[in-house]
Amino acid sequence: MDWLDTKYANMLSLRLEKFKKISNNFNFRCPVCGDSKKNKSKTRGWILSDNVKARFYCHNCSASMSFPKFLKYIDHGMYFEYVKERMLDKSGGSVIREKKPDFTVTMKKPEFVKNTGLASLKKISSLPTNHPAKVYIQSRCIPPEAHHKLFYAPKFASWVNSQLPDKMRGMKDEPRLIIPFLDENKQLFGFQGRSFRKDDDLKYITILLDESKPKMFGLDTVDPNKTVYAFEGPIDSLFIPNSVASAGGRIDTNLLLTSLSKSNIVIVYDNEPRNKETIQKMESAIDLGYKIVIWPEHIKEKDINDMILSGNSSSVIKNILEMNIYNDLAAKLKLTTWKKA
């Protein structure tokens, strides 16, 4: 861990419960999930040293982010002071600087999407109208302008093994819908394989090529300066403009790994007022400062795709979303009346 990260990690000691230094790392109660509510002595949040760089990780909720992003999450003012001091360090100011590795030596040549395994697959948009995969997509009423974002793998296990040898060893080959995860630079870092069979126990298989990336779909096309809707599944996000979706794990902790501003994000959970797990997720998102949608009682469908299949248009659903956004105390009060025992 470099000197500046160490300095600001120590400065966080008054902001983090049970803060202590262990070797070259720092341990404390996780401020993202609150750690254990039953045992106040639990300390599963860490600032870990990875050679020169530092990173935050929680062994309870699995939240993970770079040290600067964690600093910003805890204290915006301290973060901006950190950025200024880092800039002074890089510009050769009066700050004593450590020797940095040669960037031209360590930087890897970028890999573009066209050079990835997706190049061997066909986009849904290029398939004939009578193709089974195309028929399935059309049966879900997914808008035609989104078909180019989805791919068809006729032999899913073989295709995965061509990229990650033995990853799907022993798995039977079958056709699957491929939902790719691309970052802001349009680099492929993972994907979901969605089964076409209704009775498949493994409906979704999620694979990350880069474990440091968040399990998020839509980062390559979203405009961060506008309102960003975050859904629980990629399919739902295809119906609403400027949307992203979680592809596993909690949406709120996945979003922390992105560069999206919390003030522009609206999280849309499934319409499940009797589901305790969904209620807990909504409560957690509110506590973290996110805006959320709380569905009006006349909406009976579970998710966006179900609403589309029931005859609602994307524009109507977007209006419903916009009219039912809550945050802070208003969100907690509304959630209390919305959830059903």
TIVO-563778 format. One record per residue (C-alpha): residue number from 1; x, z, y. Coordinates in steps of 0.25 Angstrom, whole numbers, m for minus. Last residue first. Layout:
% residues N
<i=NUM, u=X, w=Z, v=Y>
...
//
This chain:
% residues 341
<i=341, u=m189, w=24, v=m38>
<i=340, u=m190, w=13, v=m28>
<i=339, u=m181, w=9, v=m18>
<i=338, u=m186, w=3, v=m5>
<i=337, u=m190, w=16, v=3>
<i=336, u=m176, w=22, v=1>
<i=335, u=m169, w=9, v=4>
<i=334, u=m176, w=7, v=17>
<i=333, u=m171, w=21, v=22>
<i=332, u=m157, w=18, v=17>
<i=331, u=m157, w=4, v=23>
<i=330, u=m161, w=10, v=36>
<i=329, u=m150, w=20, v=36>
<i=328, u=m139, w=10, v=35>
<i=327, u=m143, w=m5, v=32>
<i=326, u=m156, w=m13, v=30>
<i=325, u=m159, w=m28, v=29>
<i=324, u=m173, w=m32, v=25>
<i=323, u=m177, w=m42, v=35>
<i=322, u=m164, w=m51, v=33>
<i=321, u=m166, w=m51, v=18>
<i=320, u=m181, w=m55, v=19>
<i=319, u=m177, w=m66, v=28>
<i=318, u=m167, w=m71, v=18>
<i=317, u=m177, w=m71, v=7>
<i=316, u=m186, w=m80, v=15>
<i=315, u=m175, w=m89, v=18>
<i=314, u=m171, w=m90, v=3>
<i=313, u=m185, w=m94, v=m1>
<i=312, u=m194, w=m85, v=m9>
<i=311, u=m201, w=m91, v=m21>
<i=310, u=m200, w=m81, v=m32>
<i=309, u=m187, w=m88, v=m37>
<i=308, u=m181, w=m85, v=m23>
<i=307, u=m185, w=m70, v=m23>
<i=306, u=m179, w=m69, v=m38>
<i=305, u=m166, w=m76, v=m32>
<i=304, u=m165, w=m65, v=m21>
<i=303, u=m166, w=m53, v=m30>
<i=302, u=m176, w=m44, v=m37>
<i=301, u=m189, w=m50, v=m32>
<i=300, u=m200, w=m41, v=m27>
<i=299, u=m199, w=m42, v=m12>
<i=298, u=m211, w=m36, v=m6>
<i=297, u=m204, w=m23, v=m5>
<i=296, u=m194, w=m27, v=5>
<i=295, u=m180, w=m29, v=0>
<i=294, u=m169, w=m19, v=6>
<i=293, u=m157, w=m28, v=10>
<i=292, u=m144, w=m21, v=13>
<i=291, u=m135, w=m19, v=25>
<i=290, u=m121, w=m13, v=20>
<i=289, u=m116, w=0, v=26>
<i=288, u=m109, w=6, v=13>
<i=287, u=m121, w=16, v=12>
<i=286, u=m131, w=5, v=12>
<i=285, u=m123, w=m3, v=1>
<i=284, u=m123, w=10, v=m7>
<i=283, u=m138, w=12, v=m6>
<i=282, u=m141, w=m2, v=m10>
<i=281, u=m132, w=m1, v=m22>
<i=280, u=m139, w=12, v=m26>
<i=279, u=m153, w=5, v=m24>
<i=278, u=m148, w=m6, v=m33>
<i=277, u=m144, w=4, v=m44>
<i=276, u=m157, w=11, v=m43>
<i=275, u=m165, w=m1, v=m45>
<i=274, u=m180, w=1, v=m41>
<i=273, u=m179, w=m6, v=m28>
<i=272, u=m172, w=m18, v=m34>
<i=271, u=m172, w=m30, v=m24>
<i=270, u=m158, w=m34, v=m27>
<i=269, u=m148, w=m30, v=m17>
<i=268, u=m145, w=m38, v=m4>
<i=267, u=m133, w=m33, v=4>
<i=266, u=m132, w=m37, v=19>
<i=265, u=m118, w=m40, v=24>
<i=264, u=m114, w=m43, v=38>
<i=263, u=m111, w=m29, v=43>
<i=262, u=m102, w=m27, v=30>
<i=261, u=m93, w=m38, v=34>
<i=260, u=m89, w=m47, v=23>
<i=259, u=m74, w=m47, v=19>
<i=258, u=m77, w=m44, v=5>
<i=257, u=m73, w=m32, v=m4>
<i=256, u=m83, w=m23, v=2>
<i=255, u=m94, w=m33, v=m2>
<i=254, u=m91, w=m30, v=m17>
<i=253, u=m94, w=m15, v=m14>
<i=252, u=m107, w=m18, v=m8>
<i=251, u=m112, w=m28, v=m18>
<i=250, u=m109, w=m19, v=m30>
<i=249, u=m103, w=m25, v=m43>
<i=248, u=m105, w=m39, v=m47>
<i=247, u=m107, w=m53, v=m41>
<i=246, u=m111, w=m48, v=m27>
<i=245, u=m117, w=m58, v=m18>
<i=244, u=m114, w=m65, v=m5>
<i=243, u=m124, w=m72, v=5>
<i=242, u=m123, w=m80, v=17>
<i=241, u=m136, w=m88, v=14>
<i=240, u=m146, w=m82, v=4>
<i=239, u=m150, w=m89, v=m9>
<i=238, u=m136, w=m89, v=m15>
<i=237, u=m135, w=m74, v=m14>
<i=236, u=m145, w=m72, v=m24>
<i=235, u=m137, w=m79, v=m35>
<i=234, u=m124, w=m72, v=m31>
<i=233, u=m130, w=m58, v=m35>
<i=232, u=m131, w=m44, v=m28>
<i=231, u=m132, w=m50, v=m14>
<i=230, u=m125, w=m49, v=m1>
<i=229, u=m131, w=m56, v=11>
<i=228, u=m121, w=m59, v=22>
<i=227, u=m125, w=m59, v=37>
<i=226, u=m116, w=m68, v=44>
<i=225, u=m101, w=m67, v=48>
<i=224, u=m97, w=m66, v=34>
<i=223, u=m102, w=m80, v=31>
<i=222, u=m103, w=m81, v=16>
<i=221, u=m98, w=m94, v=8>
<i=220, u=m86, w=m89, v=0>
<i=219, u=m90, w=m75, v=m1>
<i=218, u=m103, w=m79, v=m9>
<i=217, u=m102, w=m71, v=m22>
<i=216, u=m95, w=m57, v=m22>
<i=215, u=m88, w=m49, v=m33>
<i=214, u=m77, w=m45, v=m23>
<i=213, u=m63, w=m50, v=m25>
<i=212, u=m51, w=m42, v=m30>
<i=211, u=m55, w=m46, v=m45>
<i=210, u=m51, w=m60, v=m42>
<i=209, u=m56, w=m69, v=m53>
<i=208, u=m69, w=m61, v=m54>
<i=207, u=m78, w=m64, v=m66>
<i=206, u=m93, w=m61, v=m66>
<i=205, u=m102, w=m64, v=m78>
<i=204, u=m117, w=m64, v=m75>
<i=203, u=m128, w=m65, v=m85>
<i=202, u=m120, w=m58, v=m96>
<i=201, u=m132, w=m53, v=m105>
<i=200, u=m137, w=m67, v=m105>
<i=199, u=m152, w=m68, v=m107>
<i=198, u=m155, w=m77, v=m95>
<i=197, u=m144, w=m87, v=m99>
<i=196, u=m138, w=m95, v=m87>
<i=195, u=m127, w=m85, v=m86>
<i=194, u=m120, w=m82, v=m73>
<i=193, u=m105, w=m83, v=m72>
<i=192, u=m100, w=m75, v=m60>
<i=191, u=m88, w=m79, v=m52>
<i=190, u=m74, w=m74, v=m47>
<i=189, u=m63, w=m76, v=m36>
<i=188, u=m65, w=m91, v=m32>
<i=187, u=m59, w=m93, v=m19>
<i=186, u=m68, w=m98, v=m8>
<i=185, u=m60, w=m92, v=3>
<i=184, u=m71, w=m81, v=6>
<i=183, u=m71, w=m78, v=m9>
<i=182, u=m78, w=m86, v=m20>
<i=181, u=m86, w=m80, v=m31>
<i=180, u=m92, w=m91, v=m41>
<i=179, u=m106, w=m90, v=m47>
<i=178, u=m104, w=m98, v=m60>
<i=177, u=m117, w=m101, v=m69>
<i=176, u=m114, w=m100, v=m83>
<i=175, u=m113, w=m109, v=m96>
<i=174, u=m109, w=m102, v=m109>
<i=173, u=m96, w=m100, v=m116>
<i=172, u=m96, w=m87, v=m125>
<i=171, u=m87, w=m76, v=m121>
<i=170, u=m76, w=m72, v=m130>
<i=169, u=m65, w=m73, v=m119>
<i=168, u=m72, w=m74, v=m106>
<i=167, u=m60, w=m70, v=m98>
<i=166, u=m50, w=m76, v=m108>
<i=165, u=m43, w=m84, v=m97>
<i=164, u=m48, w=m82, v=m83>
<i=163, u=m51, w=m96, v=m77>
<i=162, u=m53, w=m104, v=m89>
<i=161, u=m59, w=m92, v=m96>
<i=160, u=m70, w=m92, v=m86>
<i=159, u=m73, w=m107, v=m88>
<i=158, u=m73, w=m104, v=m103>
<i=157, u=m83, w=m93, v=m102>
<i=156, u=m92, w=m100, v=m93>
<i=155, u=m94, w=m113, v=m101>
<i=154, u=m103, w=m122, v=m93>
<i=153, u=m99, w=m115, v=m80>
<i=152, u=m109, w=m119, v=m68>
<i=151, u=m106, w=m116, v=m54>
<i=150, u=m113, w=m110, v=m42>
<i=149, u=m109, w=m111, v=m27>
<i=148, u=m114, w=m126, v=m27>
<i=147, u=m128, w=m122, v=m31>
<i=146, u=m130, w=m114, v=m17>
<i=145, u=m135, w=m126, v=m9>
<i=144, u=m145, w=m128, v=m21>
<i=143, u=m152, w=m115, v=m18>
<i=142, u=m153, w=m106, v=m31>
<i=141, u=m167, w=m107, v=m36>
<i=140, u=m164, w=m99, v=m49>
<i=139, u=m170, w=m111, v=m57>
<i=138, u=m161, w=m120, v=m49>
<i=137, u=m148, w=m112, v=m53>
<i=136, u=m153, w=m113, v=m68>
<i=135, u=m156, w=m128, v=m67>
<i=134, u=m142, w=m130, v=m62>
<i=133, u=m136, w=m123, v=m73>
<i=132, u=m144, w=m130, v=m83>
<i=131, u=m141, w=m144, v=m77>
<i=130, u=m153, w=m152, v=m74>
<i=129, u=m150, w=m153, v=m59>
<i=128, u=m136, w=m158, v=m62>
<i=127, u=m125, w=m149, v=m58>
<i=126, u=m117, w=m151, v=m45>
<i=125, u=m124, w=m139, v=m38>
<i=124, u=m121, w=m130, v=m49>
<i=123, u=m106, w=m132, v=m47>
<i=122, u=m99, w=m137, v=m59>
<i=121, u=m87, w=m130, v=m64>
<i=120, u=m72, w=m133, v=m66>
<i=119, u=m69, w=m131, v=m51>
<i=118, u=m75, w=m117, v=m52>
<i=117, u=m62, w=m114, v=m60>
<i=116, u=m54, w=m113, v=m47>
<i=115, u=m47, w=m124, v=m40>
<i=114, u=m59, w=m128, v=m31>
<i=113, u=m61, w=m113, v=m27>
<i=112, u=m47, w=m113, v=m20>
<i=111, u=m35, w=m105, v=m25>
<i=110, u=m26, w=m101, v=m14>
<i=109, u=m11, w=m101, v=m16>
<i=108, u=m6, w=m87, v=m17>
<i=107, u=0, w=m79, v=m6>
<i=106, u=12, w=m70, v=m10>
<i=105, u=23, w=m79, v=m6>
<i=104, u=18, w=m83, v=8>
<i=103, u=13, w=m69, v=11>
<i=102, u=27, w=m63, v=9>
<i=101, u=25, w=m49, v=6>
<i=100, u=24, w=m39, v=17>
<i=99, u=36, w=m30, v=22>
<i=98, u=30, w=m17, v=27>
<i=97, u=27, w=m16, v=42>
<i=96, u=31, w=m6, v=52>
<i=95, u=20, w=m7, v=63>
<i=94, u=26, w=m12, v=77>
<i=93, u=20, w=m25, v=75>
<i=92, u=24, w=m36, v=66>
<i=91, u=11, w=m44, v=66>
<i=90, u=7, w=m39, v=52>
<i=89, u=8, w=m25, v=55>
<i=88, u=1, w=m27, v=68>
<i=87, u=m10, w=m34, v=60>
<i=86, u=m11, w=m22, v=50>
<i=85, u=m12, w=m12, v=62>
<i=84, u=m23, w=m20, v=68>
<i=83, u=m30, w=m21, v=54>
<i=82, u=m29, w=m6, v=51>
<i=81, u=m34, w=m3, v=65>
<i=80, u=m46, w=m12, v=62>
<i=79, u=m48, w=m4, v=48>
<i=78, u=m47, w=9, v=55>
<i=77, u=m59, w=5, v=64>
<i=76, u=m67, w=m1, v=53>
<i=75, u=m66, w=12, v=44>
<i=74, u=m70, w=13, v=29>
<i=73, u=m74, w=m1, v=26>
<i=72, u=m63, w=m7, v=35>
<i=71, u=m52, w=2, v=28>
<i=70, u=m58, w=m3, v=14>
<i=69, u=m56, w=m18, v=19>
<i=68, u=m42, w=m15, v=24>
<i=67, u=m39, w=m8, v=10>
<i=66, u=m44, w=m20, v=2>
<i=65, u=m57, w=m18, v=m6>
<i=64, u=m63, w=m12, v=m18>
<i=63, u=m76, w=m5, v=m22>
<i=62, u=m76, w=m2, v=m37>
<i=61, u=m87, w=9, v=m35>
<i=60, u=m80, w=20, v=m42>
<i=59, u=m65, w=16, v=m43>
<i=58, u=m65, w=12, v=m28>
<i=57, u=m54, w=3, v=m23>
<i=56, u=m48, w=1, v=m9>
<i=55, u=m35, w=m8, v=m8>
<i=54, u=m21, w=m7, v=m3>
<i=53, u=m11, w=m19, v=m2>
<i=52, u=4, w=m17, v=m3>
<i=51, u=5, w=m15, v=m18>
<i=50, u=m9, w=m12, v=m22>
<i=49, u=m12, w=2, v=m16>
<i=48, u=m26, w=7, v=m19>
<i=47, u=m35, w=14, v=m9>
<i=46, u=m44, w=21, v=m19>
<i=45, u=m59, w=26, v=m20>
<i=44, u=m62, w=34, v=m32>
<i=43, u=m61, w=48, v=m27>
<i=42, u=m71, w=57, v=m35>
<i=41, u=m71, w=71, v=m29>
<i=40, u=m85, w=70, v=m24>
<i=39, u=m91, w=69, v=m38>
<i=38, u=m106, w=66, v=m39>
<i=37, u=m106, w=56, v=m27>
<i=36, u=m94, w=49, v=m34>
<i=35, u=m87, w=39, v=m25>
<i=34, u=m94, w=36, v=m11>
<i=33, u=m96, w=21, v=m15>
<i=32, u=m88, w=15, v=m4>
<i=31, u=m80, w=27, v=2>
<i=30, u=m73, w=29, v=m11>
<i=29, u=m68, w=44, v=m12>
<i=28, u=m53, w=44, v=m10>
<i=27, u=m40, w=39, v=m16>
<i=26, u=m28, w=32, v=m9>
<i=25, u=m16, w=25, v=m16>
<i=24, u=m1, w=25, v=m15>
<i=23, u=0, w=38, v=m24>
<i=22, u=m13, w=45, v=m22>
<i=21, u=m18, w=47, v=m8>
<i=20, u=m30, w=55, v=m5>
<i=19, u=m44, w=53, v=1>
<i=18, u=m55, w=63, v=m4>
<i=17, u=m65, w=56, v=5>
<i=16, u=m61, w=44, v=14>
<i=15, u=m61, w=44, v=29>
<i=14, u=m51, w=54, v=32>
<i=13, u=m41, w=47, v=22>
<i=12, u=m43, w=34, v=28>
<i=11, u=m31, w=35, v=37>
<i=10, u=m22, w=36, v=24>
<i=9, u=m27, w=22, v=20>
<i=8, u=m24, w=17, v=34>
<i=7, u=m9, w=21, v=33>
<i=6, u=m8, w=17, v=18>
<i=5, u=m14, w=3, v=21>
<i=4, u=m4, w=2, v=33>
<i=3, u=8, w=6, v=25>
<i=2, u=6, w=m4, v=13>
<i=1, u=0, w=0, v=0>
//
